[in-house]
Amino acid sequence: MLDAETLRDLFDHLSHEDRKECVDELARLEISEKNADQVYNILKVLETGLDVNMAIQVRAICRKLESQFPGKFSFEFLTSQPVIRHLLKPEACETSSVDSSNGFKICPFCTENIPPDSRECPFCQASFENHTCRNCGKHSYESMFCIWCGSLMQNPAWQKAPLPRRVAAVIIDASILAIPVMLSEMYFSAMAPYQIAIAIITFYTAFLLTGSSPGKRATGLFLMNSLKGNQAGILQVIFRELPCRMLSLMLLGLGFFWGLFDENGQTWHDILAKSVVVKKIDQD
């Protein structure tokens, strides 16, 4: 059995079959005090980007760890709070007596047998809505964008906006707002910068009524409602682009940099406005 560090180094180069073999080996392994920590660390590496069958096996192994070593391990790496709560319940360690061949399916979050038409697991309360990507058909649990093809789970015609395009859009918007004011300070009277600034802000706000900023329009980006998966409304766009964006900027620009580390690419102004920046899936 590979140790966790070696597996982490090799993980990006492993095929789907290699990862499946690792999970299968762990499922067959007899867990003891000697190897429990190693098994746990390997599970943390393997949890990333699993298909539904491997996800079920990983959660089953986690349940085995919790049943043998109650309270010893943290399962926060699973990210699903319903699953974590279910794992930590004493009764979660008991195996269901219902056979999945008798008209039941397995919950991919907690591995319990449940009715096939269930929209929510009665054991761990995990929702099954919007967990199958309508673009590639694969399972992508508790994510805004599919972990396999990158399309928006609620609307498969859209993908997460590439970082270079977002940077270009910000630069265009900032140039439209700042450059005319700077030039007016250099070449015109003292009152001109204020008058030009008012004119530019008026133009920028009027442009937002079209549902996008000039920079996003120029780079082919769009704003979507992160809760509903449809295009953001005019009021939502204005709220994001003006007060929320200014807040991100005033806090040393940290709100913009947050998007570099957020799994959905959301900045603080995106999170506040319940929006996400996307591009059409067929765009180059």
C-alpha positions, 0 to 999 in steps of 0.5 A, a space after each residue: 500500500 502506498 503511503 499518503 505522501 507518495 500518493 499525493 505526488 503521483 495523484 495527478 498522473 493516476 488514471 481513473 482505473 488506478 484511483 479505483 484500484 486504490 479505493 478497492 484496496 482500501 475497502 478490502 484492507 483490514 483496518 487496525 491501530 497500526 494502519 488506521 492513520 495511514 488509511 485516513 491520510 490516503 482517503 484525504 488524498 483520494 477524496 478529490 474528484 471521485 465518481 459516484 461509485 468510488 465516493 460511496 466506497 470512500 464514505 464506507 471506509 470512513 464509516 469503518 474508521 469511525 466505528 473502530 476508532 470513535 472520535 479519533 478522526 475528523 472527516 471535514 475533508 468530505 466537505 458534505 456537512 450532512 455526511 459528516 454529521 451522519 458519520 459521527 452518529 453512533 447509529 450510523 455505524 450500524 449496517 442497514 439490513 435492506 438489500 439494494 437489490 430489492 428496489 433500493 439504491 445506495 445514498 452516495 453520501 452515507 452509503 445507506 440503502 434508500 428508496 430509488 425515488 428519494 430526493 433526500 436521504 432520510 439518514 444523512 439528510 443530503 439532497 440529491 438535487 442538481 448533483 448530476 451534470 446535465 452536460 457530461 452526465 457524471 456526478 459532481 456532488 455539492 459543487 457549483 461547477 461540474 468537477 469533470 467538464 467545468 459546466 455550471 451544474 444548474 445551467 450546462 450552457 455555461 462554464 466558469 470564466 477563465 482567470 485571464 478574461 476576468 483580469 482583462 475585464 477588470 482592467 477595461 472597467 478600471 481604465 474606463 473609469 480612471 483614465 479620462 479623469 486622470 487626463 482631465 486633471 492634466 489638461 483641463 481646469 480644476 472643475 473638469 475632473 469632477 464633471 468628467 467623473 460624474 459623466 463617466 459614472 453615469 455612463 457606466 451605470 447606464 451601461 450596467 442596465 444592459 446586464 453587464 459591465 463594459 469589460 465583461 461585454 468586451 471579453 464575452 463574460 456574463 453574470 449568473 445568479 448563483 442560486 438559480 442558475 439563470 442570468 443575473 437581473 439588472 438590479 443584481 448586476 448594479 448591486 454587484 458592480 457598484 456597492 459590493 465591488 467598492 467594498 471589495 476594493 476598499 478592503 485593500 483589494 482583498 475581495 478581488 484576490 479572494 476569487 483566486 482561491 475560491 473553488 467557484 471563482 467568486 470574489 467577495 462582491 460575487 458572494 455578497 450579490 449571489 452571483 458568479 461570472 461565466 462564459 458560454 461553454 462553446 466560446 474559445 
